[in-house]
Amino acid sequence: MQWSQIKTLFILCFLILDVYLLLQFIDKQDRADQEQYSRNNDLTIQEKLESEEITLGDIDVGIEKEASIIVSPIEFTEGQVGTVEGLDNQETVINSNNLIIGHMDEPIPIAEEASGEEIGNTIGNYIYRFGDYQFWHWDKDLNALLFFQEKENQPIYYNQYGLLLVFLNEDNEVEYYTQSILGDAKQHEERTLIPPLRAIETLYDNNELYSQDHVDNVQFGYHTWIPTLSSGKQVFAPTYKITVNGEAGDRETRDYFVNAIEGQVFSNTDEDFTRDVIVKNLSEVQMLTQDPDWKDDMVNKLRSLTQTDTNRSELP
């Protein structure tokens, strides 16, 4: 074999070796970059927040795995109906959609600055299965108290079928209430949840967090995932409630709800939700087959609230 051929063969061998070594280096570098990204992923999120002076409070919920739940509609037994109708200081009606509609014989006063716990102590004995509900909000514009039902010891956020809505008069006295109750719950298979910090990053990436915001805390609950199956059941997803600026007196407090399995942000506002529920309740009261002597007054009360809310929403 001539020397020129041997030289060419050596060159080809070295080229093949160089390509092999280059590919090995690139693969090793890629794996190193992936490991570095994995190690520094939280730090990267922190750096994003720090660049905007966005601070974090206690965001640990202590839950890594959880299941979605399927909840059946409630079906009242005769005994339960009797219990509801026998509640003190009120007349109650359970309509065809299993909505409890109540009118207080003697209005119950609520202190102007009462806490959720104090409100609960005041009205708890007058409400069927009150212990299944968690105080959410006192809507001062509508003068109404909102309570969300709990399942698996966690609140179900913004679901009209698991809601206690208490209406106060101009003297902050309980006059009327409507109560919907979710029935039995069944869990799906547990799934690994995204970390709370990842949910906060989703808000940041969606431009929901602003410079100098403070994320006060992250809490755990459920949110409607599939509104209604053919059986009438509903599916609720594990959900993070992320409160922003709750401790900042000079900034508006905001609550966000992020699916803890898939990461998407649920869209909800107190105003829209409460308005929609009042409109539905108005229709339910109007269609009562019973004719209690307070029916017309409650219809007028709810109608005035929907008109007030409409007028407020039209303001610039």
C-alpha positions as CSV (number, residue, x, y, z in Angstrom):
1,M,0.0,0.0,0.0
2,Q,1.4,3.4,-0.9
3,W,2.1,5.9,1.7
4,S,-0.5,8.4,0.4
5,Q,-3.2,5.8,0.8
6,I,-2.1,5.0,4.4
7,K,-2.1,8.7,5.2
8,T,-5.6,9.1,3.8
9,L,-6.8,6.2,5.9
10,F,-5.3,7.7,9.0
11,I,-6.9,11.0,8.3
12,L,-10.3,9.3,7.9
13,C,-9.9,7.4,11.1
14,F,-9.0,10.5,13.0
15,L,-12.0,12.4,11.5
16,I,-14.3,9.6,12.6
17,L,-12.7,9.7,16.0
18,D,-13.1,13.4,16.2
19,V,-16.8,13.2,15.2
20,Y,-17.4,10.5,17.8
21,L,-15.6,12.5,20.5
22,L,-17.6,15.7,19.5
23,L,-20.9,13.8,19.7
24,Q,-19.9,12.5,23.1
25,F,-19.0,15.9,24.3
26,I,-22.2,17.5,23.1
27,D,-24.3,14.7,24.7
28,K,-22.4,15.1,28.0
29,Q,-22.9,18.9,27.8
30,D,-26.6,18.5,27.2
31,R,-27.0,16.2,30.1
32,A,-25.0,18.6,32.3
33,D,-27.2,21.5,31.2
34,Q,-30.3,19.6,31.9
35,E,-29.0,18.7,35.4
36,Q,-28.0,22.3,36.0
37,Y,-31.5,23.5,34.9
38,S,-33.1,21.0,37.2
39,R,-31.0,22.0,40.1
40,N,-31.5,25.7,39.5
41,N,-35.1,25.7,38.3
42,D,-36.5,27.2,41.6
43,L,-33.6,29.6,41.7
44,T,-34.5,30.8,38.2
45,I,-38.1,31.5,39.3
46,Q,-36.8,33.3,42.4
47,E,-34.6,35.4,40.2
48,K,-37.6,36.4,38.0
49,L,-39.5,37.5,41.1
50,E,-36.6,39.3,42.7
51,S,-36.1,41.3,39.5
52,E,-39.6,42.7,39.9
53,E,-39.2,43.0,43.7
54,I,-42.0,40.4,44.2
55,T,-41.8,38.9,47.6
56,L,-43.1,35.6,49.0
57,G,-44.7,34.7,52.3
58,D,-45.5,31.2,53.4
59,I,-46.2,29.3,50.2
60,D,-45.8,25.7,51.6
61,V,-49.1,23.8,51.7
62,G,-47.5,20.5,52.8
63,I,-49.3,18.4,50.1
64,E,-47.3,16.7,47.3
65,K,-50.0,14.2,46.0
66,E,-53.7,14.5,45.9
67,A,-56.7,13.2,43.9
68,S,-59.4,15.0,42.0
69,I,-62.9,14.2,43.4
70,I,-66.2,13.3,41.9
71,V,-69.2,14.7,43.8
72,S,-72.8,13.5,43.5
73,P,-75.8,15.8,43.8
74,I,-77.4,15.7,47.2
75,E,-80.6,13.8,47.6
76,F,-82.5,14.8,50.8
77,T,-84.1,12.0,52.9
78,E,-87.4,12.6,54.6
79,G,-85.5,12.9,57.9
80,Q,-83.2,15.6,56.5
81,V,-86.1,17.5,55.1
82,G,-87.7,17.3,58.6
83,T,-84.6,18.6,60.2
84,V,-84.4,21.6,57.8
85,E,-88.0,22.5,58.2
86,G,-87.6,22.3,62.0
87,L,-84.7,24.8,62.3
88,D,-85.3,27.5,64.9
89,N,-86.5,31.1,64.2
90,Q,-87.2,30.6,60.5
91,E,-89.4,29.2,57.7
92,T,-87.6,27.1,55.1
93,V,-88.5,25.7,51.7
94,I,-86.6,23.1,49.8
95,N,-87.4,23.6,46.1
96,S,-87.3,21.0,43.3
97,N,-83.5,21.6,42.7
98,N,-82.8,20.9,46.4
99,L,-82.0,24.5,47.2
100,I,-82.8,25.5,50.7
101,I,-84.5,28.9,50.9
102,G,-84.8,30.4,54.3
103,H,-86.5,33.4,55.9
104,M,-85.8,34.4,59.5
105,D,-88.8,35.1,61.8
106,E,-86.6,37.5,63.8
107,P,-83.7,39.0,62.0
108,I,-80.3,38.1,63.5
109,P,-77.9,41.1,63.9
110,I,-74.3,40.8,62.7
111,A,-71.6,43.2,64.1
112,E,-70.2,45.6,61.5
113,E,-66.6,44.4,62.0
114,A,-67.4,40.8,62.9
115,S,-64.8,38.2,61.9
116,G,-65.7,35.0,60.0
117,E,-65.5,33.1,63.2
118,E,-67.7,35.5,65.0
119,I,-70.3,35.4,62.2
120,G,-70.2,31.6,62.3
121,N,-70.8,31.6,66.1
122,T,-73.8,33.9,65.6
123,I,-75.7,32.1,62.8
124,G,-74.3,28.6,63.0
125,N,-77.1,27.1,65.0
126,Y,-79.7,28.3,62.5
127,I,-78.1,26.7,59.4
128,Y,-78.4,23.1,58.4
129,R,-75.0,21.4,58.4
130,F,-73.3,24.7,59.0
131,G,-70.1,22.9,60.0
132,D,-69.6,21.8,56.4
133,Y,-69.1,25.4,55.3
134,Q,-66.2,27.9,55.4
135,F,-66.6,31.6,55.6
136,W,-65.3,33.3,52.5
137,H,-66.3,36.9,52.1
138,W,-68.7,39.7,53.3
139,D,-69.7,41.5,50.1
140,K,-70.3,45.0,51.5
141,D,-71.8,46.3,48.2
142,L,-74.5,43.6,48.2
143,N,-74.5,43.2,52.0
144,A,-74.3,39.4,51.6
145,L,-72.2,36.8,53.3
146,L,-70.6,34.0,51.3
147,F,-69.7,30.6,52.6
148,F,-68.1,27.8,50.6
149,Q,-68.9,24.1,51.3
150,E,-66.0,21.8,52.2
151,K,-65.2,18.3,50.9
152,E,-62.3,16.2,52.2
153,N,-61.9,19.0,54.8
154,Q,-61.0,21.5,52.1
155,P,-63.1,24.3,50.6
156,I,-64.7,24.1,47.1
157,Y,-64.1,27.4,45.6
158,Y,-66.9,29.2,43.6
159,N,-69.4,26.4,43.0
160,Q,-73.0,27.4,43.1
161,Y,-74.0,23.9,44.2
162,G,-72.0,24.1,47.4
163,L,-72.8,27.6,48.6
164,L,-74.4,29.3,51.6
165,L,-75.4,32.9,50.7
166,V,-76.8,35.0,53.5
167,F,-78.6,38.2,52.8
168,L,-78.5,41.1,55.3
169,N,-80.8,44.1,55.6
170,E,-79.8,47.7,56.0
171,D,-79.2,47.1,59.7
172,N,-76.8,44.2,59.0
173,E,-79.4,41.7,60.2
174,V,-79.8,38.3,58.6
175,E,-83.2,38.2,56.8
176,Y,-82.9,35.6,54.1
177,Y,-80.5,32.9,53.0
178,T,-80.1,30.3,50.2
179,Q,-78.2,27.1,50.7
180,S,-77.0,24.5,48.2
181,I,-75.4,21.3,49.3
182,L,-73.1,18.9,47.4
183,G,-73.6,15.2,48.2
184,D,-71.1,12.3,48.5
185,A,-67.6,12.6,47.1
186,K,-65.4,9.9,45.6
187,Q,-61.7,10.3,45.0
188,H,-59.8,9.5,41.8
189,E,-56.3,8.1,41.8
190,E,-53.8,10.4,43.5
191,R,-51.5,12.4,41.2
192,T,-48.3,14.4,41.9
193,L,-49.1,18.1,42.2
194,I,-47.0,20.9,40.7
195,P,-45.1,22.8,43.4
196,P,-46.7,26.0,44.7
197,L,-43.7,27.9,43.4
198,R,-44.4,26.6,39.9
199,A,-48.0,27.8,40.2
200,I,-46.7,31.3,41.2
201,E,-44.4,31.2,38.1
202,T,-47.5,30.5,36.0
203,L,-49.1,33.7,37.3
204,Y,-45.9,35.6,36.6
205,D,-45.7,34.3,33.1
206,N,-49.4,35.2,32.6
207,N,-48.6,38.8,33.7
208,E,-50.9,38.4,36.7
209,L,-48.1,39.5,39.2
210,Y,-46.9,43.1,39.2
211,S,-43.8,44.9,40.5
212,Q,-43.5,45.0,44.3
213,D,-46.4,42.6,44.8
214,H,-46.3,40.4,47.9
215,V,-47.6,36.8,47.7
216,D,-48.9,36.3,51.2
217,N,-49.6,32.6,51.2
218,V,-50.8,29.6,49.2
219,Q,-53.7,27.5,50.4
220,F,-55.2,24.3,49.2
221,G,-58.8,23.5,48.1
222,Y,-60.8,22.3,45.1
223,H,-62.2,24.0,42.1
224,T,-64.7,23.0,39.4
225,W,-62.9,21.0,36.7
226,I,-65.8,19.3,34.8
227,P,-69.0,21.2,35.6
228,T,-71.6,18.5,35.0
229,L,-71.4,14.9,33.9
230,S,-74.4,13.1,32.3
231,S,-75.2,11.7,35.8
232,G,-75.3,15.2,37.3
233,K,-72.0,14.6,39.1
234,Q,-69.2,17.2,39.1
235,V,-65.4,16.8,39.0
236,F,-63.3,19.0,41.2
237,A,-59.5,19.5,40.8
238,P,-57.0,20.0,43.5
239,T,-56.4,23.7,43.5
240,Y,-54.0,26.3,44.9
241,K,-55.5,29.6,46.2
242,I,-52.8,32.2,45.9
243,T,-53.4,35.4,47.8
244,V,-51.5,38.5,46.7
245,N,-51.2,41.7,48.8
246,G,-53.5,40.5,51.5
247,E,-51.3,42.2,54.2
248,A,-50.6,45.3,52.2
249,G,-53.1,48.0,53.2
250,D,-52.2,50.3,50.3
251,R,-52.7,47.7,47.5
252,E,-55.7,45.7,46.4
253,T,-55.9,42.2,47.6
254,R,-56.2,39.6,44.8
255,D,-56.9,35.9,44.9
256,Y,-55.9,33.5,42.1
257,F,-56.8,29.8,41.7
258,V,-54.4,27.5,39.9
259,N,-55.1,23.9,39.0
260,A,-52.5,22.0,41.1
261,I,-52.4,19.1,38.6
262,E,-52.4,20.7,35.2
263,G,-51.3,24.3,36.1
264,Q,-53.9,26.3,34.3
265,V,-55.4,29.4,36.0
266,F,-59.1,29.4,36.8
267,S,-60.8,32.6,36.1
268,N,-63.1,33.8,38.9
269,T,-64.2,37.0,40.6
270,D,-66.4,37.5,43.6
271,E,-68.5,40.1,41.8
272,D,-69.3,38.0,38.7
273,F,-69.9,34.8,40.7
274,T,-72.2,36.4,43.3
275,R,-74.1,38.2,40.7
276,D,-74.8,35.1,38.7
277,V,-75.8,33.1,41.8
278,I,-78.3,35.9,42.9
279,V,-79.8,35.9,39.4
280,K,-80.3,32.1,39.6
281,N,-81.7,32.3,43.2
282,L,-84.1,35.0,42.1
283,S,-85.4,32.6,39.4
284,E,-85.7,29.8,41.9
285,V,-87.7,31.9,44.4
286,Q,-90.0,33.1,41.7
287,M,-90.8,29.5,40.7
288,L,-91.6,28.3,44.2
289,T,-94.8,26.2,44.1
290,Q,-95.3,27.1,47.8
291,D,-96.5,30.6,48.5
292,P,-95.0,31.8,51.8
293,D,-96.0,35.2,52.8
294,W,-92.4,36.5,52.5
295,K,-92.0,35.3,48.9
296,D,-92.7,38.6,47.2
297,D,-90.5,40.5,49.6
298,M,-87.6,38.1,48.9
299,V,-88.1,38.4,45.2
300,N,-88.0,42.2,45.5
301,K,-84.9,42.0,47.6
302,L,-83.0,39.8,45.2
303,R,-84.2,41.8,42.2
304,S,-83.0,45.0,43.8
305,L,-79.6,43.4,44.3
306,T,-79.3,42.3,40.7
307,Q,-80.3,45.8,39.5
308,T,-77.7,47.4,41.9
309,D,-75.1,45.1,40.6
310,T,-75.9,45.8,37.0
311,N,-75.7,49.5,37.6
312,R,-72.4,49.2,39.4
313,S,-70.9,47.1,36.5
314,E,-71.9,49.8,34.0
315,L,-69.9,52.5,35.9
316,P,-66.8,53.7,34.1
